[in-house]
Amino acid sequence: MNARERIADAWNATSAAAYVQDFRLRYRAHSRRLWDRYYKLEPRERRLLQLGLAALAIFFAYNLIYSPVLSLQASLTDAIQARQRELNAVRRMTVNYQELQRQVTKLEKQTAPAGPDFALSSVLTQALGAAIGSTKIGGVDAQPPKKISPQFSQYEVALRLSGVSLAQLVDGLYAIKSLKVPVVVSGLTIKKQLDQHDAYDVDLTCQSLARNG
């Protein structure tokens, strides 16, 4: 450090010390004048001044401390409530997912066995033949399996029952319902034969859901 820099540093330090000393003297003088004025006031005036200063202190304390704390507390409450709503939504989605899982499991149990050898028409003709007699089965029309998803295919068979009585129709429908393979009767048309007292022609449409092999 050269002489010029040392002189500049000494000057700055001296100037700063002088400024601080001057500020202290001014502050003490001003403070002394304020206290002198305060002690010259009447007791009633002092009390009013104290009340005013107290009100001013309460005002600043409310705006600088209490109000920000209330705002922070409200923000925290809103954040907690938002998280609680999110948690409740997740719980509802979990319940819905579990319910869908149960429905899928139930649906899988209500499907026909997987495999290329499954034939809904054969299952129906055997059940109806045992219930009402194979001679009453006037026609069978099996549609090709319809793939409705990567896991499942829908089988559909249209049957014609000829000259069956109402009791036989009930027995046939009960036999379909009692099958181990779940089958749904999606269409049913009944026509009375004009030349027979208790004889009906029945068109049935049966469907079954099977897992893809």
C-alpha positions in Angstrom: 0.0 0.0 0.0 1.5 3.4 -1.0 1.4 6.6 0.9 -1.5 8.0 -1.0 -3.7 5.0 -0.1 -2.7 5.1 3.5 -3.6 8.7 3.7 -6.9 8.1 2.0 -7.7 5.2 4.4 -6.8 7.4 7.4 -9.0 10.2 6.1 -11.9 7.9 5.6 -11.6 6.4 9.0 -11.3 9.8 10.6 -14.3 11.1 8.6 -16.4 8.0 9.6 -15.5 8.4 13.3 -16.3 12.1 13.2 -19.7 11.4 11.5 -20.6 8.8 14.2 -19.5 11.1 17.0 -21.6 13.9 15.5 -24.6 11.7 15.1 -24.4 10.6 18.8 -24.2 14.2 20.0 -27.1 15.2 17.8 -29.2 12.3 19.0 -28.4 13.0 22.7 -29.3 16.7 22.3 -32.6 15.9 20.5 -33.5 13.2 23.0 -32.8 15.6 25.9 -35.0 18.3 24.4 -37.8 15.7 23.9 -37.6 14.6 27.5 -37.5 18.2 28.7 -40.7 18.9 26.8 -42.3 15.7 28.1 -41.6 16.6 31.8 -42.9 20.1 31.2 -46.3 18.7 30.2 -49.2 18.5 32.5 -50.1 15.1 34.0 -53.2 15.0 31.9 -51.2 15.7 28.7 -48.6 13.1 29.7 -51.4 10.5 30.1 -52.8 11.4 26.7 -49.4 11.2 25.1 -48.8 7.8 26.7 -52.2 6.6 25.4 -51.3 7.9 21.9 -47.9 6.2 21.9 -49.5 3.0 23.2 -52.1 3.1 20.4 -49.4 3.7 17.9 -47.4 0.8 19.2 -50.5 -1.4 19.0 -51.1 -0.3 15.5 -47.5 -1.1 14.4 -47.6 -4.4 16.3 -50.8 -5.5 14.6 -49.7 -4.5 11.1 -46.1 -5.7 11.4 -46.5 -8.8 13.6 -50.1 -10.0 14.2 -51.5 -9.5 10.7 -48.7 -11.3 8.9 -49.0 -14.1 11.4 -52.7 -14.4 10.7 -52.0 -14.3 6.9 -49.4 -17.1 7.3 -51.8 -19.1 9.4 -54.6 -18.7 6.8 -52.2 -19.8 4.0 -51.1 -22.8 6.0 -54.8 -23.7 6.6 -55.6 -23.4 2.9 -52.6 -25.6 2.0 -53.6 -28.2 4.6 -57.2 -28.2 3.3 -56.0 -28.5 -0.3 -53.8 -31.5 0.6 -56.7 -33.0 2.5 -58.9 -32.7 -0.6 -56.2 -34.3 -2.7 -55.9 -37.2 -0.1 -59.7 -37.7 -0.2 -59.7 -37.8 -4.0 -56.9 -40.4 -3.9 -58.9 -42.4 -1.4 -62.0 -42.3 -3.7 -60.0 -43.3 -6.7 -58.5 -46.2 -4.7 -62.0 -47.4 -3.7 -63.2 -47.1 -7.3 -60.1 -49.0 -8.5 -60.8 -51.8 -6.0 -64.4 -52.0 -7.0 -63.4 -52.2 -10.7 -61.0 -55.0 -9.8 -63.8 -56.9 -8.0 -66.0 -56.4 -11.1 -63.3 -57.7 -13.4 -62.7 -60.7 -11.2 -66.4 -61.4 -11.1 -66.6 -61.0 -14.9 -63.7 -63.4 -15.4 -65.5 -66.0 -13.3 -68.6 -65.5 -15.4 -66.9 -66.3 -18.7 -66.7 -69.5 -20.6 -63.4 -71.4 -20.5 -60.7 -70.4 -22.9 -59.7 -72.6 -25.8 -60.3 -73.1 -29.5 -62.5 -76.2 -28.8 -65.3 -74.2 -27.1 -68.6 -74.3 -29.1 -71.6 -72.5 -27.6 -73.9 -74.2 -30.0 -72.9 -77.6 -28.9 -73.4 -76.7 -25.2 -76.8 -75.3 -25.9 -78.1 -78.2 -28.0 -77.0 -80.7 -25.4 -78.7 -78.8 -22.6 -81.9 -78.2 -24.6 -82.0 -81.8 -26.0 -81.8 -83.2 -22.4 -84.5 -80.8 -21.2 -87.1 -80.8 -24.0 -85.9 -83.4 -26.5 -83.6 -82.9 -29.5 -86.6 -83.2 -31.9 -87.8 -79.8 -30.7 -84.7 -78.1 -31.9 -85.6 -76.9 -35.3 -82.4 -75.0 -36.2 -79.1 -73.7 -34.9 -77.2 -70.8 -36.3 -73.8 -70.1 -34.7 -72.1 -66.8 -35.5 -68.3 -66.6 -35.6 -66.8 -65.4 -32.3 -66.5 -61.7 -32.0 -63.4 -60.4 -30.4 -64.4 -57.5 -28.1 -61.1 -57.0 -26.3 -57.6 -58.6 -26.2 -58.8 -60.8 -23.4 -62.4 -61.7 -24.3 -64.6 -62.8 -27.3 -68.3 -62.9 -27.6 -70.1 -66.0 -28.9 -73.7 -65.8 -30.2 -76.0 -68.6 -31.3 -79.6 -68.3 -32.7 -81.9 -71.3 -32.1 -85.3 -72.2 -33.3 -87.5 -74.4 -31.1 -90.5 -75.9 -32.9 -93.8 -77.0 -31.4 -92.9 -76.6 -27.7 -95.4 -76.1 -24.9 -95.0 -73.4 -22.4 -93.9 -75.9 -19.8 -91.2 -77.1 -22.1 -90.1 -73.6 -22.9 -89.7 -72.9 -19.1 -87.7 -76.2 -18.8 -85.5 -75.1 -21.7 -84.8 -71.7 -20.3 -84.1 -73.2 -16.9 -81.6 -75.6 -18.5 -79.8 -72.7 -20.2 -79.7 -70.8 -16.9 -78.3 -73.8 -15.1 -75.4 -74.3 -17.4 -71.9 -74.2 -15.9 -71.0 -71.9 -18.8 -72.6 -68.5 -18.2 -75.1 -67.8 -21.0 -77.3 -64.8 -21.5 -80.6 -65.0 -23.5 -80.4 -61.7 -25.4 -83.4 -62.3 -27.6 -86.7 -64.2 -27.3 -89.6 -64.4 -29.8 -92.6 -66.7 -29.2 -95.2 -67.5 -31.9 -98.3 -69.7 -31.4 -98.9 -72.4 -33.9 -102.4 -72.0 -35.3 -103.1 -75.7 -35.8 -102.0 -76.7 -32.3 -103.6 -75.9 -29.0 -100.5 -75.7 -26.8 -97.6 -75.5 -29.3 -95.3 -72.6 -29.9 -92.4 -71.7 -32.2 -89.6 -70.0 -30.3 -86.6 -68.1 -31.6 -83.8 -67.7 -29.0 -80.6 -65.7 -29.3 -78.0 -66.7 -26.7 -74.7 -65.1 -26.0 -71.7 -66.0 -23.9 -68.4 -64.3 -23.1 -65.3 -66.4 -23.3 -61.6 -65.7 -22.6 -59.4 -65.8 -25.6 -57.1 -68.8 -25.6 
